[in-house]
């Protein structure tokens, strides 16, 4: 419709310009006129809308500045709130720690009082027991006195005096007993009073706790309500912010659309200006008719506009007053709510601090309990370690004793071996001496046979007889000395063997007894060790289990405490967020107030602009009227000139154009009437449209104001509801958390009571263990004493054995010295005998050599043969041969050499070998003596090594 109307207007303007101006005006002039109209319209519209755009830009800048300022203030408030909260939390923690310390001190004092009471009760019990014992003693004494009174009648006075003395003693004891009973009663009363006071204190503490719990519940309810209110307010404020954002976006879009419409209107105005320029020539004729109508319409419009302005101003003033009052009331209420919330937050912080302090106190108590338990465990472990060390020491001592016993047994075995060796050596010596005696006998027999032979061969020679007699005397003396020495040695050896056997039997019996006692001790000790180990293992396992349970429970409590701290921190953060949201909402409300003020100012500005626009439009109308008049005058002048020309032409062509003029006048009238009607219709429509637009804009403004007010009310209600809901939710959460915390506190109290009972039970166990350890220590000390006694006895016995061994060693040394002396004597004697033998042999050789040179007779030869056979069968050679196989076997019995007469004895050619055989036998005896020396030295070395060992 708009496009069709614009096209119709363009055609109308073109027709009017053509009819008015005619075809003389060129197209260039027409374009210039139209361009000028366009420029004027553009300038007017640019002035009007450029101011609006600048105002909008200024408003946007102001809003951005306000938003930045609000953000900064919000950040500063957040920081201040965080600092205040941290400071308050620190103060709460300090107060909680102080309360925990005070409670701990009270608990310690109570425990000390209980311990003191227990000690005093124990003392009183001891005194009572002592008094009972004294009473029993007194009763016994009285019975004895009665018995004595019955038995002894003669000494009644003396007994009566003693009875009176005993009665006085009994009365004294009874008075002491009554005094003790009175003291016990007074102490009982004092203890009852103390218990009652303690119960009263506990009741007061419980009442205070109940009162605090009720206060906490009330505070929780209030906190929940405040949280709900704050949540509602925050939600409302959020919705209001969103609506404001949407409105601002819609306004921006509307402004953009308006700008686009203005641009379209500019184009349309340019076109209208072109049409108006074309129609101005036609309007001049009808302006006079329409001025009055336009003036009337302007007056009516002005009156309506003034009425509307007055109504708008009244409504604005009413709205401003209502909004200011409502905002002031809401701000005061919210300030009160904020103050209440801050107080509630402070109270909650104080409560949280108290709770944290209580938790810290409880944790410190638990830590102290754990430390005490750890100390007890460490002490028990130390005791167990000490007992184990003692057991190890005892085991080591037992092992040492076993080793000493083993060494003693080894020494005894060595002594036995040494005694056996000594006996064997003595037997060997005896055998050797018997062999020497036998050899001596054989030598004597040989010497006697030689003497007989010499007597037979050389009669009348007395030198050989003397030699034989001297040899016989020496041999007899040697035999007698040797027999005496042997008898003495045998007697000593028999005594020594008897002593050794007696000591060995004694030692064996003592060793058996010691072994039995040691085995019994070891078995008892092992059983006790096993019992101790089992008990210690069980106790350690129980303590480890209890310790693990305590650690687990502490870990759980620590986790609970951490969770509670996290929850408290979360609550604090939520409260801070809520406070920040609340402050943000307040800031938004303030911003809304500022925006409303700005809107009111913008409305006032718009009114002023509208008035200025009206004034400008009036001025423009006046200018257009002035231009219209000027143009009209010009056109009139032109018309006058043209009329003159036309008159001239008409006069000349009047007759020709009369018909055409008539037709043209009729058509022109019709066209003018149609154009005037259309123009009037368009003007009426434009005026009505402007009226409608003004009315619509006013109605829209009113509706927008009402909508804004309603939206603000809704937002406020929604914010209140949201705040209330959030406060309720948070209060419920806080209540649940506080209930959980109370439950945890109750659980902790129960656990504390349980731990206290366990501690008492453990203390009882520790006392029992201490008693057991003491008993075990006493047993161990008793066993150690017994072991020390046994060790001392063994050491004494060892000393005795060593003394006896030393005595035996001394005896042996004495015997060895005696043996060595005898040996030296025997060697010297043997050397003398050998020398005598050599001398005799040399003499015999000197005698035999002249006889060998002679021609021997057969009987003499036989005699030498028999003698040689006798010499050939010497026992020494056979003994040497037998000693190679059996070193200590008995020598064989040899027949004595036969001495025959020269007539009966057969001759023997082997007389030369007798001396060589004697020499060989002497060398063999020397070798045998050297072997005996070596054996003796080896036995001495062995005895020395054994004595050293």
Secondary structure, 3 states (H helix, E strand, C coil): CHHHHHHHHHHHHHHHHHHHHCCCCCHHHHHHHHHHHHHHHHHHHHHHHHHHHHHHHHHHHHHHHHHHHHHHHHHHHHHHHHHHHHHHHHHHHHHHHHHHHHHHHHHHHHHHHHHHHHHHHHHHHHHHHHHHHHHHHHHHHHHHHHHHHHHCCCCHHHHHHHHHHHHHHHHHHHHHHHHHHHHHHHHHHHHHHHHHHHHHHHHHHHHHHHHHHHHHHHHHHHHHHHHHHHHHHHHHHHHHHHHHHHHHHHHHHHHHHHHHHHHHHHHHHHHHHHHHHHHHHHHHHHHHHHHHHHHHHHHHHHHHHHHHHHHHHHHHHHHHHHHHHHHHHHHHHHHHHHHHHHHHHHHHHHHHHHHHHHHHHHHHHHHHHHHHHHHHHHHHHHHHHHHHHHHHHHHHHHHHHHHHHHHHHHHHHHHHHHHHHHHHHHHHHHHHHHHHHHHHHHHHHHHHHHHHHHHHHCCCCCHHHHHHHHHHHHHHHHHHHHHHHHHHHHHHHHHHHHHHHHHHHHHHHHHHHHHHHHHHHHHHHHHHHHHHHHHHHHHHHHHHHHHHHHHHHHHHHHHHHHHHHHHHHHHHHHHHHHHHHHHHHHHHHHHHHHHHHHHHHHHHHHHHHHHHHHHHHHHHHHHHHHHHHHHHHHHHHHHHHHHHHHHHHHHHHHHHHHHHHHHHHHHHHHHHHHHHHHHHHHHHHHHHHHHHHHHHHHHHHHHHHHHHHHHHHHHHHHHHHHHHHHHHHHHHHHHHHHHHHHHHHHHHHHHHHHHHHHHHHHHHHHHHHHHHHHHHHHHHHHHHHHHHHHHHHHHHHHHHHHHHHHHHHHHHHHHHHHHHHHHHHHHHHHHHHHHHHHHHHHHHHHHHHHHHHCCCCHHHHHHHHHHHHHHHCCHHHHHHHHHHHCCCCCCCCCCCCCCCCCCCCCECCCCCHHHHHHHHHHHHHHHHHHHHHHHHHHHHHHHHHHHHC
